[in-house]
Structures are given as C-alpha cells and as structure tokens.
Amino acid sequence: MTTYRTTQGDMWDSIAYRIMGSTKYTDLLIRANRQHINTFFFPAGINLTVPDVDEPIYDKLPPWKVVPG
C-alpha cells in the first residue's frame, strides 16, 4: 500500500485513474478509505491509502472526462 495526498477538487474516480491506472479501481480505493466515504470533492492535503493491485488495468477515460483538443 502507498499513500496519496489530495489536491483541491480531487474526486475518487480521478484519483483511481491517475494513481491506480483505471476508474475500475474506484470502489477498491473507497473501501480502503472508509473514513472519507461521504466525500465527493476533496480539499487539498487529505492523505488517502492507495491499496496495491495485482495487475493494473489501463483504460480510456470515460467520455465525460475527455478534454477536447
């Protein structure tokens, strides 16, 4: 396990994608940090536990997260 320190505006799915390689790990990330289960947008400076994954799953961002350009 590792830790991740949030930046203002982080969300569960964006953290899972950036740190763990896929939004498919969002549930795993939330379960490792139950004390923040009701947080949707993080303030800066929250330390989260990032669980290890056996094999990272790299996938594309969902369409609503893609930045045109």
Order of alpha helices (4+ residues) and beta strands (2+ residues): beta-alpha-alpha-beta
